[in-house]
Structure formats: structure tokens, C-alpha cells
Amino acid sequence: MKNKLNAFTLAEGATHVDMLPTVVKFGFTLAEVLITLGIIGVVAAMTIPTLNNHLRGKKLQSQFMKTYSELNQASRNFYADTDMPLRDYQDSIYEGSWNSTASLKLFMSYFKGSTSESGGNAKGFDTKNNIKNLNLNNQETTQYPCDQSAVFSDMVGRSFVMDDNAKWQNFDFGPKICVDINGKDRPNKWGVDRFVFVFTEDNAVVPFTGIYWNVLTGHGTTPKEKLAELCSTSNTNVAHTCAYFALQNKSPDGKGDYWHDFLRGK
């Protein structure tokens, strides 16, 4: 039996049949493949670091904004339960000591999974973690924006520590609270994943903008130029004013944003 699929009939008067042209298969030579892979490698080497920096910045920014929002929410809840801002609460329990562990312990009760990491003074969280400043140098042993409480952590792994009791220095605001927004994860660097905030009299938590890292003087009145100077690689002390720029996502040097442009390479 003839295969019907291959059967055909010549048209009346036809003397021949035109055959389909031979199909020619094309391929790449080894040299062409290697050149293509080389180009892909060069493009990847140029774009991947930028992409990684972008993703890192996005993650840190998200952690910062979440922390800032939850600090203020906790402060409002604290006021609702105690009928006083945290600064006034510190006044009520002041016993002649600058230690703020009691205040921080109560404040941390508004964060899920709160536990104490240390029982004494924080000394800049933990000097064994090789904490660094924006100038890429290790934090000096005498420079701690927050060192007067135990270190507490919450369920997501963030670290919290407070500075001097506001009543001890007769401050109108305070105390300072320092937060590592990603906990023990690197880079453990001021201005990158560690930031300084302060409690206000009107029950808010805002970026610390004092002139000196070890006192509260000048909060809210420091010129922007000075704030930028204190949040820069030229500053050999702790970059304690960076939260001001991080919240606005503006680079202290005026060149681009904070979380990508300013932190590139830091």
C-alpha cells in the first residue's frame, strides 16, 4: 500500500516537479561562543555590584523606616499606659544614677520578644563586634553615643541601648536611644545600620541632632551644615547625626540620596 502522505499527482501537462531546497543548519563556532561569554562576563562585572548596592540600600532603608515607625508607636503606647512621656518617667524613677536600664526595660516591653543581651553598661553595644565609623576606622574605646544601659534585642534581632538618664543631667529631652536596625548582622557601622535617636517632651522619637555625641546639648538647633559634617567620612568621631539624613533619604553632601548614593562603598 502506498503511503498517502507521500503520494502526489502531477498536474496535467507537467513534465517535472520542483523539489524543496535543502535545509542548511547553522551553528556557532567555539570562538564565537567564547567571545559572547566574555562580553556577558564584562557586563555582569559592571552591573552586579551596582545591583547589589541598590538591593542592600533598599533593605537597609526598609529596616530603618520600620524601626523609626515602631519606636514612635512604642513611645505613644508608653504614654497611653503611663500617662507620661518616657523622659518624665525617668524623672519619676531617678535615684541619683545615670543608668537607664530600668527605663529601657519598660520601653522594650512594647516590642515583641524583647530580651536583655547584657546586664551592665552597653559600651557601644559590644566592642568585640568591631564597630566602625563612617571613616571606615574602628570605633574608639572612649566613644559611645549610648552606653548607660543593658543591651536589649527584640524578636526580629534588632539591638537597642540607651544613654544617660535625662534627669541626671537635667535635660529637657532625652534620653538618647541607639538602635542597630539589623542586629548582629554586618556591617555594624554608625550611619549604615546603627543610628541615634532621642525622645522629645511631646512624646515623639526623632533623629538625634546634637552637636556632640556624648551630650544632648544643641538638639534641634544644629545647622544643617554642621549635621552634615558630623555625618561624613571626614568625621573621626561616631557619626551620630546620620539618622537625620537617613530619614529624609538625602545625602549629607547634597549629592543624590542617602541609602544608595551616600552609602555606596561604606
Summary of the structure (lengths in Angstrom):
residues: 266
radius of gyration: 30.9
end to end distance: 80.4
largest distance: 119.3
contacts: 767
relative contact order: 0.12
helix: 36%
strand: 10%
